[in-house]
Amino acid sequence: MTPTTSSSPAPAPTVPPHDAPGPRAGAPTPSPARAGVYARLPRLAGRWFLPVAFLARLPFSMLTIGTLLLVTSSTGSVALGGLASAAAALGTAVGGPAQGAVADRVGQRRVVLVCAPASALAVLGLLAASTGSSTAATLAAAAAVGASVPQVGPLARVRWLAMARDEPRTLFAAMSYESTADEVSFVLGPALVGVLAAAGSPQVAVLVAAALLATAGTAFALHPSARVTSRPGTPGAASTAPTAPGGLRATWRLARREAVTVVGMLAMGLLFGGTQAALTALTRDAGVPDLAGLVYAVMGVGSAATALAVVALPDRWSLGARWTTFAGGLLVSTAALVGAASTGSVAAVVAAVAVAGLFVGPVMVTVFTVAGERAPAGRTAAAMTLVASANVVGVALGASGAGQLGQGVSAAASFAVPVVAAAVLLAAGVSLTSRPRAGRRPERGARAAVR
């Protein structure tokens, strides 16, 4: 759904577009109309926040495939390229939550200002390591890239949780937009790498990613919206209060609180990775291997459209009910995808992938919304990055599992991985309760948004 502007007068912005985001103290809280709620986002965060945050997250999706192409091209080994890609994913799984935990304590600005140039240097290190260095050095460099890339998507969601804390519908719109931005970046990023690699080389592609990390990443860090995550008492704010402790024990407690969302996002990753690998196997067997990326992009288009439409859902429809409904639809559609793949018809698979994509966006929005609602006060960044990292791990596991099935059994058999992923996602939704656990200090807007 493409949002349109309401015919009624739009609510007056609470701050000038170039000023710090968030409502002024004592200012009335506007209630955006359903149709015009997306127009509220740039007024709330500042007109440059959306493009800056999008460009800053683009290198993440570029380096996912860029690492694979770079190492494969430099070493001539597809196996080593796959290992390097897996090492980068492992680095993200470890470094992502670490970035979030530190951001909760010292604020996002300091973390991103360190990670943006550090990740650009790590990419340069990977370029050097991939040309004649040992396998261990190459894998270590790839892991460093994954660990240091700024977690822009999760951190942007934390900013929205703070900025829209008193505007439930705006918060849903922001989460919907973020899911759409993720989808678009994961389609555009690999495509951009492909174009740059074809026109120049994989080295050129990763250098462009490094330049974006240094420039757009720094711009994201310096954007005024970063200040809202340093206000005491707001979701994601840096805090030294007892509610936001650090250490392994605190991390374990956070993981327990977010267990449902971590499992849910791990399942989403399994679905993404499994679908990518299964489509690769199917198009290879059909003699059109170059179509794999385009077919997968069909899922992203449907997902982006329905993610934007989540804001139109009635408030009385709880998060638990949304999760189970859309996960159930995803289970049925992935099962149909297996049937379509068994026919060997690429056209039938495209249709089935398009239907499955319609359920992906709403589930992604729901999972991230629940993650923010369940996070302890002052630990929202750690929660968001933990959940996002689970997705990265799931992608790696799903791609590996489906790849093995596609190679050893059949392309149709590899589509069983997305079905299993959807079943796990549905089970997680059934176990979900949207009631905050003891110790949570939800903001007024957050409580309203997830009732």
N, C-alpha and C positions, 0 to 999 in steps of 0.2 A: 504494500500500500504506500502510495506517495502522499505524505502529509501535505495538507493545504492550510492556508491561513484562514482563520475564522472571519466571518463577515462582521461579527461584533467587534467593538473597539478592543484592541489588544491591551493587556494590563501594562501600566507604566513600568518601565524598568526601575529596579530598586537602586541601581548604581549606574553611573555613566559607563558606556561600553568599554572605555579604556581604563576604568578604575578597577580596584580590586573586586573580585567576584563575591557573590553572596549578599544577602539582604542587609541593609543598614540596621543598626540597633534601633528598636522602637518603630521601624517602618512596618506598615501593614503587609501581610503576606498575600500575594495575589493568588488567585485560583485559575490557572490557565484553562481555557476551553479545550475539549478533546481535540478538535480539528487544528487548533493553533498552538498546541502545546510544544511542538518542535521548534516553533519560532521563538519560544521562550529561552531555549538553550544558549544561543549566542549572546542574548541580553544578560543572562545570568552569569556566564563564565567569561564574557568578553569575546568580541568578534573574531579574534585570531586563535582562540583556543582550539576550535574544531580542526582547522587545517594543520596547525602546528602539531597537535596530538596525533593526527593521522600520519603525517610525514615521519614523525618520530617513531611510530610503531612499525613502519614499513620495513626497516632493515631486519627486523626479527624474522619476518616471513621470507625475505630475500636470502638471508644467511642459512635458512633451513635447507634449501636446495643448492644454494651457492657453495656451501661447504662440500657437499657431495660432488658437484661438478668440478670444483677447483682441485680437490685431492685426486679425483679420478683422472682428470686431464693431466695433472702434473706427474703422477706416478704410473699412469697406465693401468691401475688396478681398481676395478669396480668394487672389489671386496674391501679394500682399504678405504675407499670413498664412503662406503656404507658404514664402516666402523667409525670413521671420523664424524659422520652425521649423527650416529648414535652417541658418540662422546660429547658432542655439542648438546644433544638433548639431555644427557645426564648432567652436564654442567648447569643447564637451565634448571633442572629439577632441584639441584642443591643451591645454586646461587639465587634463584628467584625468591624463595621464602626468606633467605638471608637478607636480601635487599629490603623486603617488606618489613622484616623485624627491625632492622636498623632505621628505616624510614619512620616507623612508629615512635621511635625514641628521639631522633634528631630532626625529623622533618624530611619531606621528599626532596626538597631543593638540594640539600647537601649530598644526598645519596646519588641523585641523577647527575649532578655536576661532577662527581667522581667517576661514575660508571660510564657516562657518555664518552669522554676521551679515553678512558681505560679500555673500553670495548673496541674503539677504533684502533688503538695500538695493538690489541689482541688480534684483530683481523690482519694487521700488518705482520704480526708474528706468525700467524697461520700461513700467510703467503710465503714467508721465508722458510718455515719448517717443511712446507710441502714440496720444496725444490731441493731434494737430495738429503734431507735430514732423516733420522731414524724414524721407524714407525711410532715408537713411544713418544718422541718429540712432536710428531704430527698430531697424535691423539691428544696429547696434553695441551697443545695449542688450540685444538678444536674445543676441548672442554673449557678452556679459559674464555673463548669467545662466547660460548653458551652461558657461562656463569656471569659474565660482566655485561651482557646486553641489557640496557635498562628495561624494566618491566612496565612499559608505558601503558598498556591496556589495563592491567589491574590497578596501577596507581591513578590513572585517569578516573576509574570507577570510584576510587576512594575520594577523590576530589568532588565528584558529583554527589556522593553520599553526604558530604559536608555542606556543599552549596545548596542542595535541594532538600535539606533535612526537614523543612516545614512545608514542602510542596509535594505530596505523595504522587500526584499524576506526573509532575515534572520529573520526579525521580525515576518512575517507570519509563518515561520517554528517554531519559538519559541512558538508562541501562539498555534500552532497546537500540538506541543509536550506537552505543559502544559495541554491542554484539554485531550490528551491521557493519561498523567500521572494521571489526576483526575479520568478518567474512570477506569484505572487499579487499582488505590488505592481503589476505591469504590467497586470493585469486590474482591480484595485481602484482604482488611481490615476485612470485615465481615466473609470471609472464615477463616482467621487466628483466629478470635475470636471464631468461631465455633470449630476449631481444638483444641485450648487451653482450651475451656470450656469442651469439650468432654474428653480430656486427663487429665484435672485437675479440674477446676471449673471456673465459671464466674469471681470470684475474681482473679484468676491467669491471666485471659485474660486482665482485666483492669489494673493489676499491670504491665504487659508487656507494655501496652499502656503508662502508667505513666513513665516507664523507657525510652521508646522511646522519649517521650516529653522532658525529662530532658537531654538526650544525643544528639539525632539528632536535636532537637529544638535548643539547644545551638550551635551545629556545624553550623546550618543554619545561626544563628545570627552572628557568628564569621567569616563566609566565606568572603573572600575579596570582593565578588560581592556586599556586603552590602554597601560598600563605594560609589558606584555609585549613591545611593539614597541620598547621602549627598552633592552631587555637586550642587551648585546653578545653576538654569537654566535648569536642566535636569528633565524629567518627573519623578515624585515621589520624587524629592529631598526635603529635609527639607528646609523650607523657612520661612523667617520672612518678606517677601515682602508683599505689600498690595494685591497681587494677591492670596495669600494663607491665608485668615483670618480664625479665628476660631469662635466658638460660634454657637448658634442656628440659627441665621440669615444666616450665611455662610453655615451651614448644609442644610438649606432649599433651598438655591440657588443651592447647588450642587445636591440635590435631583431633583430639577426642570430640571437642565441641563441633568441629567442622567435618566429622567423619562422613556424614550423609552427603554433603556437598563434594567432598574429596572423591568419594566413590562415584558419585554422579558424574563429575567432570572426568574422572579416569575412564568411565564408560563412554563418555562422549569422545575422548581421545581414541579409544579402541575403535569406535565407529568410524572416525575420520581416517585413521591410519589403515584400518582394515578395508574400507571402501576404496581408498587410493590404490592400495596394492591389488585388490581384486579387479578393479577397473583396468589396471595396467596389464594384468594377466589376461583378461578378457579381450581387450583390444589387440594385444599381441597375438593371441590365437586367431583373431578375426583378420589378421593381416593389416591392421590399421593402428599400429602402436602410437602414432603421433596424436591420436584422438583422445588418449587417456585424460590428459589435462583438461581438455575442453568438456568432456563428458562430466568430469568431476566438478567443473565450474558451474554446471547446471544446478547442482545441489546448492552451491553458494548463492546463486541468484534467488532461488525460492526461499532459502533461509533468511537472506537479507530482507526480502519483502515482508515475510511474516513476522520477523523480529520487530520491524517498525510498526506493525499493526497491533502489537501487544498492548500499546497504550489505550486502544479502543475497547479492551476487554472490561467487563463490569467489575467494579471494586469488590462486590460481594463474592466474586470467584476467588477462593483462597489459593495461596501458593501451592499447597499440597495437592489440591484438586487440579490445578493447571499442570503441575509436574506429571501426575499420573495420566492425565488425559493425553497430553502431547507425547509422553513416552509410550503410551499404549498405541497411539497412531504411528509412532516411529517403529514399534515392534511389528505391527501389521505390514507397514510399507517395506521394511527390510526383508520380511518373509516373502513378500511379493517380488522383491528384487532378486531373490534366489531363484524363484520360478522363471522370471524373465531371463536371467543369465543361463538357465538350463536350456533355453531354446536356442541360444547362440546368436540371437538377434540383437545387434547393437542398438537398433531403434527402440526395441522393447525395453532394453536396459536404460536408455536415456529417459524414457517416459517414467519408469519406476524410480529412477534417481531423482527426477523432478518432483515427484510426489513425496518421497522421503524428505527432501529438503524443506518442504513446507512445515515440517514438525521440528526441524532442528533449531531454527531461530528462537521460537518461543521457549524451548527447553533451556537454551543457553541463557536467555534473559532471566528465567526463573531461578536457575541454579546460582547465578551470580547475585541475584537479589537476596536469596536465602542466605548465601554466604555472608553478605554484609549485615543482614539482620541477626545472624547467630554469633557474629564476632564479638568478643568482649570489648568494652570501651577502651579506646586507645590502641587496639590491636587489629584494626580493620585492614591496614596495608599488609600485615603479615598473613591475615586470613585470605585476602584476595590473591596474593602471590602464591600462597600454598595451593589454592584451588586451581589457579592457572597452570602451575607446574604439574599438577596431576594430569592435566590435559596433555601436556608435552610427553609425559611418560606413557600415557595411554596411546598416543599416536605411534610412538616407537614400538610398543608391544603389538599394537594392532597391525602395523605394517609388516612386522616380522612374522607374526602368526599367519596372516593371510598370504604373505609371500611364500611361506613354506607350503601351505595348502595348495596354492596355485601352481607351484612347481612340482610337488609330489603327488597331488591327486588330480585336481582339475580347477579351471577358472571358476566354475559354478560353485564348487566346494568352498572356495576362498570367501564367498559371500556369506558363509555361515558366521564369520567373525562379526560383521555388523549386526547380525541377528542376536548373537549372544550379548553383544554390547547393549543393544536396545533392551533386552530382557533384564540385564543388570541395572540399567537406568530406571526401568519401571519398578523393580524391587526396591531400589533406593527411594523412589518417590513414595511408595506405599508406606515405608517406614518413617517418612518425614512428618515432623510436627512443626508447625510454623510458630509455636509459642516459644518466646525467648526463654532460655535456660536461666537457672539461678545465677546471679552475679552479673548478668547483662544489664547495662544501663542504656537502653535504646533511646534515641532521640525521638522527639514527638513525630517528626515527619516519617522516620523509619518505621515507627510502630503503625502509623496509619497506612503506610504503603504495603505492609505485608499482612494486614489483618485478613 
